[in-house]
Amino acid sequence: MHINALYEVGFQCLVIHLKNKISNKNVKFAIAVKYCFIKLVILFFTQSLLL
């Protein structure tokens, strides 16, 4: 995965997370987005270590 793509997906996750915080209705969805964001952070760290 390219770093640019990683940032793009991370940004999308962040936007979804912020939108969900405003509505704050679907708790399961919020957990899924948080998991997605944590996963991306881990991916980013592993990518930077490999480079």
PyMOL Python script that loads the backbone (N, CA, C, O; Angstrom):
from pymol import cmd

cmd.read_pdbstr("""\
ATOM      1  N   MET A   1       0.843  -1.208   0.000  1.00  0.00           N
ATOM      2  CA  MET A   1       0.000   0.000   0.000  1.00  0.00           C
ATOM      3  C   MET A   1       0.875   1.255   0.000  1.00  0.00           C
ATOM      4  O   MET A   1       1.799   1.379   0.804  1.00  0.00           O
ATOM      5  N   HIS A   2       0.578   2.166  -0.895  1.00  0.00           N
ATOM      6  CA  HIS A   2       1.312   3.432  -0.962  1.00  0.00           C
ATOM      7  C   HIS A   2       0.911   4.349   0.186  1.00  0.00           C
ATOM      8  O   HIS A   2      -0.217   4.292   0.675  1.00  0.00           O
ATOM      9  N   ILE A   3       1.840   5.189   0.609  1.00  0.00           N
ATOM     10  CA  ILE A   3       1.603   6.103   1.735  1.00  0.00           C
ATOM     11  C   ILE A   3       0.498   7.105   1.399  1.00  0.00           C
ATOM     12  O   ILE A   3      -0.305   7.449   2.266  1.00  0.00           O
ATOM     13  N   ASN A   4       0.447   7.579   0.143  1.00  0.00           N
ATOM     14  CA  ASN A   4      -0.606   8.513  -0.276  1.00  0.00           C
ATOM     15  C   ASN A   4      -1.987   7.889  -0.121  1.00  0.00           C
ATOM     16  O   ASN A   4      -2.922   8.539   0.347  1.00  0.00           O
ATOM     17  N   ALA A   5      -2.110   6.623  -0.516  1.00  0.00           N
ATOM     18  CA  ALA A   5      -3.377   5.890  -0.380  1.00  0.00           C
ATOM     19  C   ALA A   5      -3.729   5.716   1.090  1.00  0.00           C
ATOM     20  O   ALA A   5      -4.896   5.789   1.475  1.00  0.00           O
ATOM     21  N   LEU A   6      -2.705   5.484   1.904  1.00  0.00           N
ATOM     22  CA  LEU A   6      -2.896   5.319   3.348  1.00  0.00           C
ATOM     23  C   LEU A   6      -3.437   6.597   3.966  1.00  0.00           C
ATOM     24  O   LEU A   6      -4.354   6.559   4.786  1.00  0.00           O
ATOM     25  N   TYR A   7      -2.860   7.740   3.568  1.00  0.00           N
ATOM     26  CA  TYR A   7      -3.344   9.036   4.059  1.00  0.00           C
ATOM     27  C   TYR A   7      -4.777   9.293   3.610  1.00  0.00           C
ATOM     28  O   TYR A   7      -5.594   9.809   4.372  1.00  0.00           O
ATOM     29  N   GLU A   8      -5.077   8.926   2.353  1.00  0.00           N
ATOM     30  CA  GLU A   8      -6.417   9.129   1.784  1.00  0.00           C
ATOM     31  C   GLU A   8      -7.464   8.341   2.568  1.00  0.00           C
ATOM     32  O   GLU A   8      -8.509   8.882   2.927  1.00  0.00           O
ATOM     33  N   VAL A   9      -7.185   7.069   2.832  1.00  0.00           N
ATOM     34  CA  VAL A   9      -8.106   6.214   3.587  1.00  0.00           C
ATOM     35  C   VAL A   9      -8.208   6.698   5.026  1.00  0.00           C
ATOM     36  O   VAL A   9      -9.289   6.686   5.615  1.00  0.00           O
ATOM     37  N   GLY A  10      -7.087   7.123   5.589  1.00  0.00           N
ATOM     38  CA  GLY A  10      -7.071   7.655   6.951  1.00  0.00           C
ATOM     39  C   GLY A  10      -7.917   8.904   7.077  1.00  0.00           C
ATOM     40  O   GLY A  10      -8.632   9.088   8.062  1.00  0.00           O
ATOM     41  N   PHE A  11      -7.829   9.771   6.061  1.00  0.00           N
ATOM     42  CA  PHE A  11      -8.624  10.998   6.041  1.00  0.00           C
ATOM     43  C   PHE A  11     -10.112  10.685   5.943  1.00  0.00           C
ATOM     44  O   PHE A  11     -10.931  11.302   6.624  1.00  0.00           O
ATOM     45  N   GLN A  12     -10.459   9.713   5.083  1.00  0.00           N
ATOM     46  CA  GLN A  12     -11.854   9.282   4.940  1.00  0.00           C
ATOM     47  C   GLN A  12     -12.386   8.740   6.255  1.00  0.00           C
ATOM     48  O   GLN A  12     -13.512   9.045   6.648  1.00  0.00           O
ATOM     49  N   CYS A  13     -11.574   7.931   6.940  1.00  0.00           N
ATOM     50  CA  CYS A  13     -11.969   7.379   8.245  1.00  0.00           C
ATOM     51  C   CYS A  13     -12.184   8.492   9.260  1.00  0.00           C
ATOM     52  O   CYS A  13     -13.115   8.443  10.064  1.00  0.00           O
ATOM     53  N   LEU A  14     -11.314   9.495   9.214  1.00  0.00           N
ATOM     54  CA  LEU A  14     -11.403  10.623  10.137  1.00  0.00           C
ATOM     55  C   LEU A  14     -12.670  11.435   9.888  1.00  0.00           C
ATOM     56  O   LEU A  14     -13.347  11.840  10.833  1.00  0.00           O
ATOM     57  N   VAL A  15     -12.992  11.675   8.609  1.00  0.00           N
ATOM     58  CA  VAL A  15     -14.209  12.411   8.239  1.00  0.00           C
ATOM     59  C   VAL A  15     -15.450  11.658   8.714  1.00  0.00           C
ATOM     60  O   VAL A  15     -16.367  12.252   9.281  1.00  0.00           O
ATOM     61  N   ILE A  16     -15.470  10.347   8.478  1.00  0.00           N
ATOM     62  CA  ILE A  16     -16.596   9.508   8.914  1.00  0.00           C
ATOM     63  C   ILE A  16     -16.706   9.544  10.434  1.00  0.00           C
ATOM     64  O   ILE A  16     -17.804   9.624  10.985  1.00  0.00           O
ATOM     65  N   HIS A  17     -15.559   9.483  11.105  1.00  0.00           N
ATOM     66  CA  HIS A  17     -15.516   9.514  12.573  1.00  0.00           C
ATOM     67  C   HIS A  17     -16.081  10.826  13.114  1.00  0.00           C
ATOM     68  O   HIS A  17     -16.844  10.828  14.079  1.00  0.00           O
ATOM     69  N   LEU A  18     -15.702  11.941  12.487  1.00  0.00           N
ATOM     70  CA  LEU A  18     -16.190  13.256  12.918  1.00  0.00           C
ATOM     71  C   LEU A  18     -17.687  13.410  12.659  1.00  0.00           C
ATOM     72  O   LEU A  18     -18.417  13.944  13.494  1.00  0.00           O
ATOM     73  N   LYS A  19     -18.136  12.938  11.499  1.00  0.00           N
ATOM     74  CA  LYS A  19     -19.569  12.985  11.167  1.00  0.00           C
ATOM     75  C   LYS A  19     -20.367  12.156  12.160  1.00  0.00           C
ATOM     76  O   LYS A  19     -21.449  12.556  12.590  1.00  0.00           O
ATOM     77  N   ASN A  20     -19.827  10.999  12.522  1.00  0.00           N
ATOM     78  CA  ASN A  20     -20.501  10.099  13.457  1.00  0.00           C
ATOM     79  C   ASN A  20     -20.537  10.702  14.857  1.00  0.00           C
ATOM     80  O   ASN A  20     -21.501  10.498  15.595  1.00  0.00           O
ATOM     81  N   LYS A  21     -19.496  11.442  15.225  1.00  0.00           N
ATOM     82  CA  LYS A  21     -19.470  12.099  16.536  1.00  0.00           C
ATOM     83  C   LYS A  21     -20.572  13.147  16.633  1.00  0.00           C
ATOM     84  O   LYS A  21     -21.149  13.350  17.701  1.00  0.00           O
ATOM     85  N   ILE A  22     -20.863  13.815  15.513  1.00  0.00           N
ATOM     86  CA  ILE A  22     -21.912  14.839  15.484  1.00  0.00           C
ATOM     87  C   ILE A  22     -23.290  14.182  15.663  1.00  0.00           C
ATOM     88  O   ILE A  22     -24.108  14.649  16.456  1.00  0.00           O
ATOM     89  N   SER A  23     -23.535  13.098  14.923  1.00  0.00           N
ATOM     90  CA  SER A  23     -24.824  12.398  15.040  1.00  0.00           C
ATOM     91  C   SER A  23     -24.868  11.535  16.303  1.00  0.00           C
ATOM     92  O   SER A  23     -25.836  11.575  17.063  1.00  0.00           O
ATOM     93  N   ASN A  24     -23.799  10.750  16.515  1.00  0.00           N
ATOM     94  CA  ASN A  24     -23.622   9.903  17.713  1.00  0.00           C
ATOM     95  C   ASN A  24     -24.811   8.969  17.956  1.00  0.00           C
ATOM     96  O   ASN A  24     -25.281   8.825  19.084  1.00  0.00           O
ATOM     97  N   LYS A  25     -25.288   8.338  16.878  1.00  0.00           N
ATOM     98  CA  LYS A  25     -26.432   7.429  16.985  1.00  0.00           C
ATOM     99  C   LYS A  25     -25.978   5.965  16.935  1.00  0.00           C
ATOM    100  O   LYS A  25     -26.383   5.146  17.760  1.00  0.00           O
ATOM    101  N   ASN A  26     -25.138   5.661  15.962  1.00  0.00           N
ATOM    102  CA  ASN A  26     -24.726   4.277  15.748  1.00  0.00           C
ATOM    103  C   ASN A  26     -23.414   3.981  16.474  1.00  0.00           C
ATOM    104  O   ASN A  26     -22.336   4.354  16.011  1.00  0.00           O
ATOM    105  N   VAL A  27     -23.524   3.311  17.610  1.00  0.00           N
ATOM    106  CA  VAL A  27     -22.354   3.020  18.448  1.00  0.00           C
ATOM    107  C   VAL A  27     -21.445   1.977  17.796  1.00  0.00           C
ATOM    108  O   VAL A  27     -20.221   2.101  17.837  1.00  0.00           O
ATOM    109  N   LYS A  28     -22.047   0.959  17.200  1.00  0.00           N
ATOM    110  CA  LYS A  28     -21.278  -0.099  16.530  1.00  0.00           C
ATOM    111  C   LYS A  28     -20.448   0.476  15.389  1.00  0.00           C
ATOM    112  O   LYS A  28     -19.304   0.073  15.178  1.00  0.00           O
ATOM    113  N   PHE A  29     -21.030   1.416  14.657  1.00  0.00           N
ATOM    114  CA  PHE A  29     -20.334   2.063  13.548  1.00  0.00           C
ATOM    115  C   PHE A  29     -19.145   2.872  14.058  1.00  0.00           C
ATOM    116  O   PHE A  29     -18.077   2.864  13.446  1.00  0.00           O
ATOM    117  N   ALA A  30     -19.328   3.567  15.171  1.00  0.00           N
ATOM    118  CA  ALA A  30     -18.256   4.359  15.780  1.00  0.00           C
ATOM    119  C   ALA A  30     -17.089   3.468  16.185  1.00  0.00           C
ATOM    120  O   ALA A  30     -15.928   3.824  15.981  1.00  0.00           O
ATOM    121  N   ILE A  31     -17.399   2.311  16.758  1.00  0.00           N
ATOM    122  CA  ILE A  31     -16.367   1.348  17.159  1.00  0.00           C
ATOM    123  C   ILE A  31     -15.619   0.839  15.920  1.00  0.00           C
ATOM    124  O   ILE A  31     -14.396   0.694  15.947  1.00  0.00           O
ATOM    125  N   ALA A  32     -16.357   0.569  14.837  1.00  0.00           N
ATOM    126  CA  ALA A  32     -15.759   0.097  13.588  1.00  0.00           C
ATOM    127  C   ALA A  32     -14.806   1.134  13.002  1.00  0.00           C
ATOM    128  O   ALA A  32     -13.731   0.788  12.513  1.00  0.00           O
ATOM    129  N   VAL A  33     -15.200   2.402  13.053  1.00  0.00           N
ATOM    130  CA  VAL A  33     -14.367   3.492  12.534  1.00  0.00           C
ATOM    131  C   VAL A  33     -13.115   3.664  13.393  1.00  0.00           C
ATOM    132  O   VAL A  33     -12.022   3.872  12.867  1.00  0.00           O
ATOM    133  N   LYS A  34     -13.277   3.576  14.715  1.00  0.00           N
ATOM    134  CA  LYS A  34     -12.133   3.673  15.626  1.00  0.00           C
ATOM    135  C   LYS A  34     -11.149   2.541  15.367  1.00  0.00           C
ATOM    136  O   LYS A  34      -9.938   2.761  15.362  1.00  0.00           O
ATOM    137  N   TYR A  35     -11.660   1.324  15.149  1.00  0.00           N
ATOM    138  CA  TYR A  35     -10.832   0.159  14.831  1.00  0.00           C
ATOM    139  C   TYR A  35     -10.082   0.382  13.519  1.00  0.00           C
ATOM    140  O   TYR A  35      -8.895   0.074  13.408  1.00  0.00           O
ATOM    141  N   CYS A  36     -10.796   0.924  12.522  1.00  0.00           N
ATOM    142  CA  CYS A  36     -10.214   1.239  11.215  1.00  0.00           C
ATOM    143  C   CYS A  36      -9.077   2.237  11.363  1.00  0.00           C
ATOM    144  O   CYS A  36      -8.022   2.072  10.750  1.00  0.00           O
ATOM    145  N   PHE A  37      -9.284   3.270  12.171  1.00  0.00           N
ATOM    146  CA  PHE A  37      -8.283   4.313  12.385  1.00  0.00           C
ATOM    147  C   PHE A  37      -7.049   3.757  13.098  1.00  0.00           C
ATOM    148  O   PHE A  37      -5.922   4.076  12.720  1.00  0.00           O
ATOM    149  N   ILE A  38      -7.253   2.927  14.126  1.00  0.00           N
ATOM    150  CA  ILE A  38      -6.146   2.299  14.856  1.00  0.00           C
ATOM    151  C   ILE A  38      -5.343   1.395  13.919  1.00  0.00           C
ATOM    152  O   ILE A  38      -4.112   1.385  13.957  1.00  0.00           O
ATOM    153  N   LYS A  39      -6.046   0.644  13.086  1.00  0.00           N
ATOM    154  CA  LYS A  39      -5.430  -0.254  12.107  1.00  0.00           C
ATOM    155  C   LYS A  39      -4.551   0.535  11.135  1.00  0.00           C
ATOM    156  O   LYS A  39      -3.445   0.107  10.805  1.00  0.00           O
ATOM    157  N   LEU A  40      -5.045   1.687  10.678  1.00  0.00           N
ATOM    158  CA  LEU A  40      -4.293   2.547   9.773  1.00  0.00           C
ATOM    159  C   LEU A  40      -3.056   3.134  10.436  1.00  0.00           C
ATOM    160  O   LEU A  40      -2.007   3.253   9.802  1.00  0.00           O
ATOM    161  N   VAL A  41      -3.172   3.502  11.705  1.00  0.00           N
ATOM    162  CA  VAL A  41      -2.027   4.032  12.455  1.00  0.00           C
ATOM    163  C   VAL A  41      -0.939   2.963  12.561  1.00  0.00           C
ATOM    164  O   VAL A  41       0.242   3.254  12.371  1.00  0.00           O
ATOM    165  N   ILE A  42      -1.338   1.730  12.864  1.00  0.00           N
ATOM    166  CA  ILE A  42      -0.391   0.610  12.949  1.00  0.00           C
ATOM    167  C   ILE A  42       0.267   0.376  11.590  1.00  0.00           C
ATOM    168  O   ILE A  42       1.479   0.173  11.512  1.00  0.00           O
ATOM    169  N   LEU A  43      -0.536   0.403  10.512  1.00  0.00           N
ATOM    170  CA  LEU A  43      -0.019   0.244   9.155  1.00  0.00           C
ATOM    171  C   LEU A  43       0.984   1.339   8.811  1.00  0.00           C
ATOM    172  O   LEU A  43       2.021   1.072   8.203  1.00  0.00           O
ATOM    173  N   PHE A  44       0.673   2.565   9.201  1.00  0.00           N
ATOM    174  CA  PHE A  44       1.553   3.697   8.932  1.00  0.00           C
ATOM    175  C   PHE A  44       2.900   3.525   9.630  1.00  0.00           C
ATOM    176  O   PHE A  44       3.947   3.783   9.035  1.00  0.00           O
ATOM    177  N   PHE A  45       2.875   3.091  10.891  1.00  0.00           N
ATOM    178  CA  PHE A  45       4.112   2.881  11.643  1.00  0.00           C
ATOM    179  C   PHE A  45       4.948   1.755  11.044  1.00  0.00           C
ATOM    180  O   PHE A  45       6.170   1.876  10.958  1.00  0.00           O
ATOM    181  N   THR A  46       4.311   0.665  10.629  1.00  0.00           N
ATOM    182  CA  THR A  46       5.042  -0.449  10.022  1.00  0.00           C
ATOM    183  C   THR A  46       5.634  -0.032   8.675  1.00  0.00           C
ATOM    184  O   THR A  46       6.749  -0.432   8.341  1.00  0.00           O
ATOM    185  N   GLN A  47       4.901   0.765   7.903  1.00  0.00           N
ATOM    186  CA  GLN A  47       5.388   1.273   6.617  1.00  0.00           C
ATOM    187  C   GLN A  47       6.607   2.168   6.808  1.00  0.00           C
ATOM    188  O   GLN A  47       7.592   2.043   6.079  1.00  0.00           O
ATOM    189  N   SER A  48       6.545   3.068   7.783  1.00  0.00           N
ATOM    190  CA  SER A  48       7.654   3.989   8.039  1.00  0.00           C
ATOM    191  C   SER A  48       8.884   3.235   8.549  1.00  0.00           C
ATOM    192  O   SER A  48      10.014   3.637   8.273  1.00  0.00           O
ATOM    193  N   LEU A  49       8.671   2.151   9.288  1.00  0.00           N
ATOM    194  CA  LEU A  49       9.787   1.331   9.776  1.00  0.00           C
ATOM    195  C   LEU A  49      10.443   0.562   8.631  1.00  0.00           C
ATOM    196  O   LEU A  49      11.663   0.403   8.602  1.00  0.00           O
ATOM    197  N   LEU A  50       9.627   0.085   7.689  1.00  0.00           N
ATOM    198  CA  LEU A  50      10.147  -0.640   6.535  1.00  0.00           C
ATOM    199  C   LEU A  50      10.930   0.273   5.597  1.00  0.00           C
ATOM    200  O   LEU A  50      11.907  -0.157   4.983  1.00  0.00           O
ATOM    201  N   LEU A  51      10.508   1.526   5.486  1.00  0.00           N
ATOM    202  CA  LEU A  51      11.210   2.493   4.640  1.00  0.00           C
ATOM    203  C   LEU A  51      12.453   2.977   5.355  1.00  0.00           C
ATOM    204  O   LEU A  51      13.194   3.800   4.818  1.00  0.00           O
TER     205      LEU A  51
END
""", "prot")
cmd.dss("prot")
cmd.show_as("cartoon", "prot")
cmd.util.cbc("prot")
cmd.orient("prot")
